[in-house]
């Protein structure tokens, strides 16, 4: 059995007392130390039972971790702290019990509320509206209806949501490799329809840098991506600098019932 006294530094108040911004390094160090503890100590047991024994010991020190249902090869325990404004995750890969992630951060709702607290009423209303675009896009991504089977409004929103988030998180190179460029032509047409002229011109330049017709990530596509890496990087910068709010343009278009 794991000795709770040896885990004193991981007591719940040690985490709750940290400021997530000012004490960022301390948060990271404490999470890394707990991950190492979970990876290397089994309390005399082996495998997932040992991990659970260690988590039970943490719960005796004030934590309230509960196992979450999932079937993707990982085991996850979760608790909320600081009045529900922070979440505390422990992820363990079942096929490799040395793979452990410990995440302690602000919840999305708390982060949004904190950001909006410094906004004017008009800014807060705009922020709430833009959030609708991302919430709907995420719901479509995780839904069970294929892209081609969606109605046109949802297909437009999903296509441009994946463009926006894909390029923002990794540039056109990553967006194209992740999606195989399957919706580039749709994205170009939809951008024109919603009035995102700057973004439409950027996507048109991207399309010009790829083979005129392709089915997936062919050798020709890979060659074009590599040959145009510098050009795509410049287009990434143009995409990030645009003054067009794609979320608002999409919502304006859909709200008009167009």
Helices and strands as residue ranges (DSSP letters): G 4-10, H 12-16, H 24-40, H 47-60, E 66-68, E 74-81, G 82-84, E 86-93, E 100-106, H 108-117, H 121-142, G 147-149, H 152-179, H 184-194, H 197-208, H 219-227, H 229-241, H 246-255
